Amino acid sequence: MGTKNSRILEMTLQRCGGNKSQAATILNVNRTMSYR
């Protein structure tokens, strides 16, 4: 599961153009969605 999360992190960073704050926001949203 750790490798999957890092894969998503890389894809999100690429999509955000390396904008870590924006990527973190998206990842936080995804994390809350997946827990539901």
KEKE-3310 file (N, C-alpha, C; in steps of 0.2 Angstrom, whole numbers, plus 5000, padded with zeros to 4 digits):
npx = (5004:5010:5019:5009:5003:5014:5015:5004:5006:5017:5011:5001:5009:5016:5005:5001:5012:5023:5019:5019:5010:4998:4996:4997:4985:4975:4979:4975:4961:4958:4962:4952:4941:4943:4942:4929)
npy = (4994:5006:5008:5011:5023:5031:5031:5037:5050:5054:5055:5065:5076:5078:5081:5093:5101:5100:5108:5107:5111:5112:5099:5092:5097:5090:5077:5076:5078:5066:5057:5058:5055:5042:5036:5036)
npz = (5000:5003:4992:4983:4987:4986:4973:4968:4974:4967:4954:4957:4960:4948:4940:4946:4943:4951:4961:4978:4988:4983:4978:4990:4996:4987:4989:5003:5001:4994:5003:5013:5006:5003:5015:5018)
capx = (5000:5015:5021:5003:5002:5019:5014:4998:5009:5021:5006:4998:5015:5017:4999:5001:5018:5028:5016:5018:5005:4992:4996:4995:4977:4972:4980:4971:4954:4958:4962:4946:4936:4944:4940:4922)
capy = (5000:5011:5010:5014:5029:5035:5032:5043:5056:5056:5057:5071:5081:5079:5085:5100:5104:5101:5112:5103:5113:5110:5092:5090:5098:5085:5071:5076:5077:5059:5053:5059:5052:5035:5033:5035)
capz = (5000:5003:4985:4979:4989:4983:4965:4968:4976:4961:4948:4959:4959:4940:4938:4949:4940:4956:4967:4983:4993:4979:4978:4997:4996:4983:4993:5009:4999:4992:5009:5017:5002:5003:5022:5018)
cpx = (5004:5017:5015:5002:5008:5018:5009:5002:5013:5016:5003:5003:5016:5011:4999:5008:5023:5025:5014:5012:4998:4991:4994:4987:4973:4973:4975:4963:4953:4958:4956:4941:4937:4942:4933:4920)
cpy = (5006:5013:5013:5021:5034:5036:5037:5049:5059:5059:5064:5077:5083:5083:5092:5104:5105:5105:5108:5105:5111:5102:5089:5091:5092:5079:5071:5075:5069:5055:5053:5055:5044:5032:5032:5029)
cpz = (5000:4996:4981:4981:4986:4976:4964:4969:4970:4955:4950:4958:4952:4938:4940:4947:4946:4962:4973:4987:4989:4979:4985:4998:4993:4987:4999:5007:4997:4998:5013:5013:5003:5010:5022:5014)
residu = (MET:GLY:THR:LYS:ASN:SER:ARG:ILE:LEU:GLU:MET:THR:LEU:GLN:ARG:CYS:GLY:GLY:ASN:LYS:SER:GLN:ALA:ALA:THR:ILE:LEU:ASN:VAL:ASN:ARG:THR:MET:SER:TYR:ARG)
# end
